Amino acid sequence: MIAVHFGAGNIGRGFIGMLLNKAGYDVCFVDVNKDLVSEINSRNEYTVLFADEGKETFQIRGVRAIDGQDLDEVAREIAHADIVTTAVGPNILKFIAPAIAKGIQQRVKSQKQPLNIIACENTIGGSTQLKAYVYDLLDESVKKQVESMIGFPDAAVDRIVPLQKNEDPLLVMVEPFFEWVIDQSKIIGSIPAIEGATYVNDLTPFIERKLFTVNTGHAVTAYVGYQYGFQTIEQAITNESIYRITKGALQETGNLLVRKYGFDPQQHEEYSAKILKRFLNPFLSDDVTRVGRSPIRKLSPNDRLVSPAMQALNHGIVPTHLGSGIAAAFVFDHPNDPEAMEIQESIKENGLTKTITRYTGIPDDHELFRIVTKQLDWIKKSRNDFYNH
């Protein structure tokens, strides 16, 4: 069995590639980093290290890699693959679409075996997005064949991979916890037998559970932690005030998810507690500036802060702590973050009111707008009190 995986970075090697290898696939990584491709091909193996006290290691053997810029070679692999996956980042999906489209065109000429292409990205509907990019490059006659042969099931993925610099360029450290949930309803042919993957008929609840718990909690901790002067997520979450704000935000999103999707309240509370425990893991500590980077994207109406806050209000939940996270994002003024600087410039030129509405879509007469501005005043005061003590 052949698995073609786009992205030989830490997530690719330490998460998706690892699971595919353990499931018995001959994993072929596709990456544009020629040094990385060469290193994988010279050794055909790498080590995964668990980021915990036990520091258990796993040897991933029998892997290979090809240059992502060699479209002909990538297309040949896809033409004979049993599964295709990605971990390249949502913004890169459009750049790998030409190679996938070329591989599909070759495949439909030579065989009728079904193929599922799964984008394992930190975004909603990653495979659906990739499908659109690929279809734009296919002839109408090919599209008709592809509909019955090629599946693009969406997926929700979750595994923290901390920033790291290792002497061994292929060694990757990951947290023991992971979650890979795949939309079974969009799979064509047999369901891939991958130990650790979970198949569901409705992915939306699991996507929002992950986005509104892991990503929301991470963002709140990062933005509020930055205001308090903490460098890492671990340092921030161990502060009593920040822990209370983050836990409060997860309680708000948890109440929303339980009401919206019928999750078991006790089980979801345990899930949220596990997320907070992951943030406290000293082996996973990440810089608040990295976690908080690109605040424009994270403040957008359909992302991890504004979306759950708006939905919470619609379900009768007052999102006070989510409001704190949103407020803190507007005073995230890290000088090396272009999006943070754009927001600060907008505040100077247009004022806070117009800036909040511009980037979040929240009208200035909305209840959430009132909550955010109130929490902004509170954050500034509590930050000053913290520094004065």
MOCORQUI-V82860 format. One record per backbone hydrogen bond with DSSP energy under -0.5 kcal/mol. CO is the residue of the C=O (numbers start at 1). NH is the residue of the N-H. If there is no record, write none. Layout:
co:CO nh:NH
co:CO nh:NH
This chain:
co:1 nh:26
co:2 nh:82
co:2 nh:83
co:3 nh:5
co:3 nh:28
co:4 nh:6
co:4 nh:85
co:5 nh:7
co:5 nh:30
co:6 nh:87
co:9 nh:13
co:10 nh:14
co:11 nh:15
co:11 nh:16
co:12 nh:17
co:15 nh:19
co:16 nh:20
co:17 nh:21
co:18 nh:22
co:19 nh:23
co:20 nh:25
co:21 nh:24
co:25 nh:27
co:26 nh:3
co:26 nh:28
co:27 nh:29
co:27 nh:64
co:28 nh:5
co:29 nh:66
co:30 nh:7
co:31 nh:68
co:32 nh:34
co:33 nh:37
co:34 nh:38
co:35 nh:39
co:36 nh:40
co:37 nh:41
co:38 nh:42
co:39 nh:43
co:40 nh:44
co:44 nh:62
co:44 nh:63
co:46 nh:60
co:47 nh:172
co:48 nh:58
co:49 nh:174
co:50 nh:52
co:56 nh:50
co:58 nh:48
co:58 nh:60
co:59 nh:61
co:60 nh:46
co:64 nh:29
co:66 nh:31
co:67 nh:70
co:69 nh:71
co:70 nh:74
co:71 nh:75
co:72 nh:76
co:73 nh:77
co:74 nh:78
co:75 nh:79
co:76 nh:80
co:77 nh:80
co:78 nh:81
co:83 nh:4
co:84 nh:118
co:85 nh:6
co:86 nh:120
co:89 nh:92
co:89 nh:93
co:90 nh:93
co:92 nh:95
co:92 nh:96
co:93 nh:96
co:93 nh:97
co:96 nh:100
co:97 nh:101
co:98 nh:102
co:99 nh:103
co:100 nh:104
co:101 nh:105
co:102 nh:106
co:103 nh:107
co:104 nh:108
co:105 nh:109
co:106 nh:110
co:107 nh:110
co:107 nh:111
co:115 nh:151
co:116 nh:84
co:116 nh:118
co:117 nh:119
co:118 nh:86
co:118 nh:120
co:119 nh:121
co:121 nh:123
co:123 nh:126
co:125 nh:129
co:126 nh:130
co:127 nh:131
co:128 nh:132
co:129 nh:133
co:130 nh:134
co:131 nh:135
co:132 nh:136
co:134 nh:137
co:135 nh:138
co:139 nh:143
co:140 nh:144
co:141 nh:145
co:142 nh:146
co:143 nh:147
co:144 nh:148
co:145 nh:148
co:145 nh:149
co:146 nh:149
co:146 nh:150
co:149 nh:115
co:149 nh:151
co:151 nh:117
co:154 nh:183
co:156 nh:181
co:158 nh:179
co:160 nh:162
co:160 nh:175
co:167 nh:169
co:168 nh:171
co:172 nh:49
co:174 nh:51
co:179 nh:158
co:180 nh:198
co:181 nh:156
co:182 nh:184
co:182 nh:200
co:183 nh:186
co:184 nh:187
co:192 nh:194
co:193 nh:195
co:194 nh:197
co:196 nh:180
co:198 nh:182
co:200 nh:184
co:200 nh:185
co:203 nh:206
co:203 nh:207
co:204 nh:208
co:205 nh:209
co:206 nh:210
co:207 nh:211
co:208 nh:212
co:209 nh:213
co:210 nh:213
co:210 nh:214
co:210 nh:215
co:211 nh:216
co:213 nh:217
co:214 nh:218
co:215 nh:219
co:216 nh:220
co:217 nh:221
co:218 nh:222
co:219 nh:223
co:220 nh:224
co:221 nh:225
co:222 nh:226
co:223 nh:227
co:224 nh:228
co:225 nh:230
co:226 nh:229
co:231 nh:288
co:232 nh:236
co:233 nh:237
co:234 nh:238
co:236 nh:239
co:239 nh:243
co:240 nh:244
co:241 nh:245
co:242 nh:246
co:243 nh:247
co:244 nh:248
co:245 nh:249
co:246 nh:250
co:247 nh:251
co:248 nh:252
co:249 nh:253
co:250 nh:254
co:251 nh:255
co:252 nh:256
co:253 nh:257
co:254 nh:258
co:255 nh:259
co:256 nh:260
co:257 nh:261
co:257 nh:263
co:258 nh:262
co:264 nh:268
co:265 nh:269
co:266 nh:270
co:267 nh:271
co:268 nh:272
co:269 nh:273
co:270 nh:274
co:271 nh:275
co:272 nh:276
co:273 nh:277
co:274 nh:278
co:275 nh:279
co:276 nh:280
co:278 nh:281
co:281 nh:284
co:282 nh:285
co:286 nh:233
co:287 nh:291
co:288 nh:292
co:290 nh:293
co:294 nh:298
co:295 nh:299
co:297 nh:300
co:298 nh:305
co:300 nh:303
co:303 nh:307
co:303 nh:308
co:305 nh:309
co:306 nh:310
co:307 nh:311
co:308 nh:312
co:309 nh:313
co:310 nh:314
co:311 nh:315
co:312 nh:315
co:312 nh:317
co:313 nh:316
co:317 nh:319
co:318 nh:320
co:319 nh:323
co:320 nh:324
co:321 nh:325
co:322 nh:326
co:323 nh:327
co:324 nh:328
co:325 nh:329
co:326 nh:330
co:327 nh:330
co:328 nh:331
co:329 nh:332
co:331 nh:333
co:334 nh:337
co:336 nh:338
co:337 nh:341
co:338 nh:342
co:339 nh:343
co:340 nh:344
co:341 nh:345
co:342 nh:346
co:343 nh:347
co:344 nh:348
co:345 nh:349
co:346 nh:350
co:346 nh:351
co:347 nh:351
co:351 nh:355
co:352 nh:356
co:353 nh:357
co:354 nh:358
co:355 nh:359
co:356 nh:360
co:356 nh:362
co:357 nh:361
co:361 nh:363
co:363 nh:366
co:366 nh:370
co:367 nh:371
co:368 nh:372
co:369 nh:373
co:370 nh:374
co:371 nh:375
co:372 nh:376
co:373 nh:377
co:374 nh:378
co:375 nh:379
co:376 nh:380
co:377 nh:381
co:378 nh:382
co:379 nh:383
co:380 nh:384
co:381 nh:385
co:382 nh:386
co:383 nh:387
co:384 nh:388
co:385 nh:389
